[in-house]
Amino acid sequence: MGAEGGLTALGKQYFESVEASGDDSFSGHFGILVKVHAHYDEKGKLSTDVEQMKGSDLEEFLSSDGGREQAMESRRRWSGFLDAATGYSAKQRGDKAKEATKKASKAKSAISQARHFMKMSDVDSEIASQAEELITEIEECLNRGDVTRAASRGEKLGKIF
């Protein structure tokens, strides 16, 4: 991506009034997408903030001459941008999102099960301490969006009991 001008250059291919804002990030707009801001986070994942027309503004836009076509073009451009910026198709992005959701759910479940087990059983204080350390680590991973690490720590937590 960097060799081709970066994320800002890619944004200019899909959106209007694109302005660079910081380290390889940009803001722009197109059609019903009144604000598009995108950058890669510290892990290299695409992070976006998008604001779309709503309510009476959207109704007015859609009823204007060529409004529906422009709205469809907005969606096409957004999807094309995501395909190019992530390297994944819409289906692949959906599959990755489902996978991340499953990992987060498993980690949360491991915490719940461990706490329930510790509450119902007489657990050695050393094991309980290890479990609480893992629970803290899992919660921190979940808070920062590192679901892969959270899931692996959740598996370790499950093996303690």
GUVEX-595289 format. One line per 8 residues: number of its first residue (from 1); for each residue z, y, x of N, C-alpha, C. Coordinates in pm, 1 decimal. Atoms other than C-alpha are relative to their C-alpha. Example, Ala and Ser with C-alpha at 12.3 -4.5 7.8 and 13.67 -1.06 7.14 Angstrom:
2
1> 0.0/-119.0/89.0/780.0/-450.0/1230.0/0.0/120.0/90.0  -6.0/-119.0/-82.0/714.0/-106.0/1367.0/73.0/109.0/-77.0
This chain:
161
1> 0.0/-119.0/83.0/0.0/0.0/0.0/0.0/124.9/87.1  -10.2/-116.7/-85.8/88.8/241.9/282.1/-131.3/34.6/67.8  127.6/-23.3/-68.4/-248.7/199.0/453.9/-101.1/66.3/-92.4  94.6/-56.1/97.2/-426.9/309.8/136.8/49.3/132.1/-57.9  -49.0/-129.1/47.5/-232.5/634.3/95.5/130.2/-8.1/-76.3  -129.2/16.3/64.1/79.2/491.5/-63.6/-3.5/3.9/-151.2  -17.6/4.6/145.1/211.5/489.9/-414.1/-54.6/126.0/-67.3  50.5/-124.5/58.5/120.8/854.1/-473.9/-151.0/-5.7/-16.4
9> 145.8/12.8/9.2/-246.1/785.1/-399.0/-38.5/-94.4/-112.9  25.9/92.9/110.0/-235.2/490.7/-638.2/23.5/68.9/-133.8  -29.6/-72.7/122.7/-74.1/709.0/-903.9/-112.5/94.5/-39.0  110.2/-93.5/26.8/-360.5/958.3/-871.0/-121.0/-70.5/-60.3  110.8/75.9/58.0/-604.5/681.8/-966.3/19.8/-24.3/-149.3  -30.6/36.9/138.1/-430.2/627.0/-1299.9/50.9/114.9/-87.3  -64.8/-105.2/78.0/-255.8/949.2/-1403.7/-52.8/137.6/38.6  41.3/-138.7/-24.1/-310.9/1326.1/-1418.2/115.8/80.1/57.1
17> -99.0/-92.9/-55.5/-128.2/1610.7/-1240.8/104.5/-72.9/83.7  -91.2/78.2/-82.5/22.1/1365.6/-992.0/48.3/85.1/116.4  -61.4/-73.3/-109.7/263.5/1530.2/-751.1/92.1/-92.9/76.8  -89.9/77.8/-84.9/433.3/1362.5/-457.4/139.7/58.8/-12.6  -138.2/-47.7/10.3/810.7/1381.2/-481.9/89.7/-92.0/82.4  -86.7/79.0/-86.7/997.5/1239.0/-184.7/-76.5/-108.0/72.6  57.8/109.7/-77.6/937.4/924.5/15.8/-85.9/-89.4/-86.9  97.5/81.9/70.2/623.3/774.6/-134.0/37.0/-21.0/-147.1
25> -23.8/4.6/144.0/717.1/857.0/-491.3/-83.3/110.9/-62.7  80.8/-100.7/66.7/531.1/1058.0/-750.6/44.5/18.0/-143.8  -14.8/-27.0/142.6/544.3/1215.0/-1092.6/-136.1/41.8/-52.8  126.4/-35.5/62.2/251.0/1252.5/-1328.1/6.8/-26.6/-148.3  4.5/28.1/144.0/136.0/1198.8/-1686.8/-142.6/-38.3/-37.4  131.8/24.2/58.3/-151.2/1082.7/-1902.4/18.0/-34.2/-147.7  0.5/30.9/142.4/-207.5/1086.2/-2278.0/137.8/-3.3/-60.5  -130.4/12.3/65.4/98.2/956.9/-2462.8/113.7/-17.5/100.4
33> -101.5/11.9/-105.4/279.1/907.0/-2131.1/26.7/140.6/52.4  -24.3/-139.8/-34.3/430.7/1254.5/-2100.5/65.7/15.6/136.3  -58.9/-4.0/-133.1/618.9/1167.4/-1780.5/-3.1/-140.5/58.5  -3.4/125.0/-74.7/565.6/891.5/-1527.4/52.8/33.9/137.9  -54.2/-16.0/-135.3/784.5/881.4/-1217.0/14.2/-139.8/57.0  -5.9/133.4/-60.6/756.4/589.7/-977.3/31.9/9.5/148.4  -28.8/14.1/-143.0/890.9/485.5/-637.5/39.7/-144.6/27.2  -49.5/131.2/-39.3/979.3/172.2/-445.0/144.9/16.8/43.6
41> -140.4/-9.8/-37.9/1352.1/109.0/-411.4/22.2/-58.7/139.4  -33.7/46.6/-135.4/1533.3/1.2/-94.2/-35.6/-147.0/23.0  39.8/140.6/-12.8/1440.4/-362.5/-164.9/-150.4/-18.1/-11.9  144.9/7.1/11.7/1072.8/-276.8/-204.7/-49.9/-28.7/-140.5  40.3/23.0/139.0/1071.3/-322.3/-581.8/-41.9/131.8/-63.6  47.0/-118.5/69.5/881.5/-78.8/-799.8/103.5/43.4/-102.8  -93.4/-57.5/95.6/1113.1/148.7/-993.8/-73.8/112.1/-73.2  71.8/-100.5/77.8/969.6/358.0/-1277.0/90.7/62.9/-104.2
49> -64.6/-71.2/109.2/1093.3/615.5/-1523.5/-114.4/59.5/-81.1  113.2/-40.5/82.2/851.4/669.5/-1809.6/51.3/58.2/-130.9  -32.3/-61.7/128.0/875.9/900.5/-2106.3/-127.9/3.3/-82.6  116.1/9.1/87.9/638.6/839.6/-2395.9/22.1/88.3/-122.2  -9.5/-80.8/122.3/561.3/1063.3/-2693.2/64.7/-82.1/-110.5  -67.3/65.6/111.8/768.1/986.8/-3002.0/-9.9/87.9/-123.9  -14.4/-73.1/125.4/803.9/1086.4/-3362.4/-120.7/82.2/-40.1  106.6/-85.2/51.9/603.7/1376.4/-3497.0/-100.7/38.7/108.6
57> 93.7/-30.3/-109.2/454.4/1457.1/-3153.9/-102.5/-111.9/14.2  89.7/114.9/-11.0/308.7/1107.2/-3135.4/-94.0/-6.3/-120.1  82.8/2.2/121.6/186.9/1118.3/-3496.3/-109.7/105.4/6.5  97.3/-109.2/-12.1/16.1/1452.6/-3433.1/-107.0/-34.8/103.6  93.1/38.2/-106.2/-141.1/1323.4/-3110.4/-98.1/-105.4/-50.8  84.1/109.0/49.3/-271.0/1006.8/-3277.6/-98.3/46.4/-106.8  89.0/-47.4/105.4/-418.9/1198.7/-3569.5/-102.8/101.8/51.1  96.9/-95.1/-55.6/-600.4/1443.0/-3339.9/-129.9/-73.0/36.6
65> 131.2/56.1/-33.1/-968.0/1391.1/-3251.8/8.2/-76.1/132.7  -4.1/84.8/-120.0/-982.4/1100.4/-3003.5/139.4/-41.4/41.7  -139.7/29.8/-34.0/-604.5/1060.3/-3008.5/28.7/-148.6/14.8  -24.5/145.7/-6.1/-601.3/687.1/-3081.0/-64.2/-60.4/124.7  68.9/51.9/-118.5/-854.5/619.2/-2806.1/75.6/39.3/127.0  -76.7/-46.6/-115.9/-652.2/828.6/-2561.7/131.0/-78.1/12.8  -123.2/79.7/-2.6/-335.5/637.4/-2658.2/-28.9/-138.3/56.4  36.9/132.2/-52.9/-511.6/305.6/-2592.4/-31.5/10.2/149.0
73> 30.5/-20.3/-141.6/-640.2/443.0/-2261.3/128.9/19.8/80.5  -129.9/-17.9/-65.4/-281.3/545.4/-2174.3/62.3/-135.9/31.2  -57.4/134.2/-18.1/-166.9/185.6/-2222.6/-78.0/-78.0/105.6  83.3/69.0/-99.9/-462.0/50.6/-2020.1/32.0/50.1/140.7  -29.6/-58.0/-131.2/-387.6/288.9/-1735.1/138.0/-42.4/49.1  -136.0/41.3/-37.4/-17.1/205.8/-1738.8/0.0/-144.8/48.3  7.0/141.1/-37.6/-89.3/-165.7/-1727.5/-75.1/-17.8/132.0  75.9/8.2/-124.9/-351.2/-120.3/-1452.9/80.7/47.5/118.6
81> -87.1/-50.6/-106.4/-108.6/86.3/-1247.8/103.5/-104.5/38.8  -101.9/101.6/-28.9/162.7/-179.6/-1278.8/-60.8/-120.6/71.7  68.2/111.6/-67.0/-83.9/-454.6/-1183.3/-22.0/32.6/147.5  32.5/-38.4/-137.4/-190.6/-263.6/-871.4/125.2/24.8/84.4  -120.1/-36.8/-75.2/155.5/-137.9/-770.5/89.6/-119.7/30.5  -88.3/115.9/-20.4/332.2/-473.2/-808.4/-73.1/-119.9/58.7  75.5/117.1/-43.4/53.6/-716.8/-728.5/11.0/-115.1/-98.2  -17.7/104.0/100.9/143.1/-910.2/-1043.8/-68.3/40.3/-129.6
89> 57.2/-25.0/131.7/-32.6/-944.2/-1377.5/113.6/21.5/-99.8  -101.0/-20.9/104.2/146.1/-859.0/-1702.2/77.0/-129.1/-28.0  -66.9/128.1/24.2/220.1/-1228.9/-1758.8/96.5/-33.2/113.7  -86.2/28.1/-114.9/359.0/-1270.0/-1407.4/122.6/91.1/0.1  -114.1/-91.9/6.5/577.3/-958.9/-1448.7/97.9/-45.0/-107.7  -86.2/50.1/106.6/708.0/-1099.6/-1777.0/76.7/-123.9/42.3  -65.3/121.8/-48.8/780.5/-1435.8/-1615.6/111.3/34.3/99.2  -101.7/-41.6/-97.3/969.4/-1264.2/-1331.4/119.9/63.0/-70.7
97> -109.3/-61.9/75.2/1172.4/-1060.8/-1580.1/84.5/-107.2/-69.9  -72.9/109.4/64.4/1263.1/-1378.3/-1771.7/83.9/-76.2/101.9  -71.6/70.7/-106.5/1361.4/-1549.6/-1446.8/124.1/78.4/42.9  -113.2/-84.0/-39.0/1584.2/-1256.1/-1349.2/108.5/-1.9/-108.1  -95.6/3.7/110.1/1746.8/-1259.4/-1693.3/77.3/-131.6/-0.2  -66.1/131.0/-5.9/1820.1/-1632.4/-1662.0/101.9/-4.5/113.3  -91.3/0.1/-114.1/1975.2/-1583.5/-1317.8/125.2/81.9/-29.4  -114.6/-84.3/34.1/2196.7/-1300.7/-1441.0/89.5/-69.9/-101.9
105> -76.5/71.0/102.6/2301.2/-1506.3/-1742.7/80.2/-115.1/61.0  -71.2/110.8/-65.5/2390.6/-1805.4/-1524.8/118.6/51.4/81.2  -108.8/-56.8/-79.7/2600.0/-1585.9/-1295.0/115.4/43.5/-89.9  -103.4/-43.5/94.4/2786.6/-1433.1/-1590.7/71.4/-119.2/-61.7  -58.3/121.5/56.4/2840.1/-1777.6/-1736.9/95.4/-65.6/99.5  -86.3/58.7/-103.5/2985.2/-1902.0/-1407.1/132.6/74.3/6.5  -122.7/-79.3/0.0/3235.7/-1616.3/-1412.1/86.1/-36.1/-120.2  -72.8/31.0/123.0/3332.9/-1688.9/-1771.5/64.8/-138.4/7.6
113> -52.4/136.3/-10.1/3374.2/-2060.7/-1707.8/114.3/-8.2/100.2  -105.4/3.5/-101.6/3579.2/-2005.4/-1391.6/127.6/64.7/-52.9  -118.6/-67.7/54.0/3812.5/-1760.1/-1563.3/66.9/-84.6/-108.5  -55.2/87.1/105.0/3853.0/-1994.1/-1860.5/72.5/-118.8/62.4  -61.1/115.2/-64.9/3925.2/-2289.3/-1632.9/131.3/39.7/67.3  -123.1/-43.3/-67.9/4178.7/-2090.9/-1428.9/110.6/32.1/-100.8  -97.5/-34.2/104.0/4349.4/-1973.9/-1748.2/60.7/-127.1/-60.6  -43.6/121.6/68.3/4370.5/-2325.7/-1895.6/64.3/-102.5/93.7
121> -48.6/100.6/-94.2/4461.5/-2515.7/-1576.8/94.1/61.5/101.3  -88.5/-42.3/-108.4/4718.1/-2500.2/-1303.9/-80.3/-7.2/130.1  87.7/-5.0/-116.9/4489.5/-2390.2/-1019.8/79.6/47.8/119.6  -63.0/-37.8/-125.3/4610.4/-2369.9/-662.1/-29.6/147.5/28.2  16.8/-144.8/-21.2/4662.1/-2004.1/-563.1/-109.8/30.9/102.1  106.0/-21.7/-98.6/4427.6/-2038.1/-263.9/-138.6/-13.4/-65.2  127.3/18.7/70.5/4146.6/-2169.5/-484.5/-23.5/115.3/-97.3  11.8/-111.9/92.7/4217.6/-1900.4/-744.1/-41.2/127.4/75.0
129> 34.5/-116.6/-81.1/4196.3/-1637.5/-468.8/-147.0/-4.4/42.9  141.4/16.1/-37.0/3861.5/-1776.5/-347.9/-90.4/29.9/-120.7  78.5/-20.6/121.5/3734.9/-1777.0/-704.3/-7.8/148.3/-35.4  -0.3/-143.2/32.4/3839.3/-1415.6/-763.7/-86.8/79.0/97.6  86.8/-66.2/-98.7/3665.1/-1309.3/-440.3/-146.9/-20.5/-37.5  137.4/27.7/41.0/3346.6/-1480.1/-556.0/-36.4/75.8/-128.0  24.1/-72.9/124.1/3378.4/-1326.5/-902.1/-27.0/147.6/29.4  20.5/-139.2/-38.4/3409.6/-981.0/-746.6/-137.7/17.6/63.9
137> 130.0/-7.7/-66.5/3105.3/-1046.5/-527.6/-114.4/-14.7/-101.0  103.7/19.9/102.9/2902.3/-1174.9/-824.5/-16.3/125.9/-84.4  6.5/-121.3/81.4/2990.8/-868.8/-1033.0/-65.4/114.8/76.9  63.4/-104.0/-81.9/2891.2/-637.5/-745.8/-150.5/-24.6/10.4  143.2/34.4/-6.8/2558.9/-822.6/-708.3/-69.9/34.6/-130.6  59.3/-30.7/130.7/2492.3/-790.7/-1081.1/-13.2/150.2/-21.7  2.8/-145.4/17.1/2576.4/-419.8/-1078.1/-111.6/65.5/80.4  107.3/-59.6/-81.0/2325.2/-350.2/-801.9/-134.7/-67.1/-24.1
145> 126.4/61.5/39.6/2059.4/-574.3/-960.3/-45.8/-114.1/88.3  34.8/111.9/-87.9/2065.9/-852.0/-699.5/35.1/-130.9/-71.2  -30.5/115.8/84.0/2048.0/-1135.1/-953.7/-16.4/-131.7/74.6  17.5/123.2/-76.8/1927.7/-1394.7/-702.6/128.5/-33.9/75.0  -126.0/20.8/-73.2/2238.2/-1350.0/-487.5/113.3/-30.6/-98.5  -104.2/24.4/100.5/2458.3/-1335.2/-798.3/-6.6/-144.2/-49.6  14.6/137.7/48.8/2315.9/-1666.7/-921.4/45.4/-100.7/105.0  -41.2/94.8/-104.5/2368.9/-1838.1/-585.6/151.2/0.7/18.7
153> -146.3/-7.7/-8.9/2727.1/-1711.4/-568.3/63.6/-65.1/-122.6  -48.6/64.8/121.5/2773.5/-1830.7/-927.9/-0.2/-151.4/13.7  4.5/144.7/-25.4/2664.8/-2180.0/-823.2/116.3/-41.2/90.1  -111.5/29.8/-91.4/2918.9/-2171.0/-539.8/132.1/3.6/-75.2  -120.3/-11.1/81.1/3185.6/-2058.3/-785.8/18.9/-125.1/-85.5  -6.9/121.6/81.4/3103.1/-2352.1/-1011.1/41.5/-122.3/79.5  -34.0/115.0/-84.5/3137.5/-2596.2/-721.7/147.8/0.4/40.9  -142.4/-7.1/-33.4/3491.7/-2474.9/-649.2/81.9/-82.3/-98.6
161> -74.2/71.0/104.0/3603.9/-2622.7/-978.7/-66.7/-130.1/-32.6
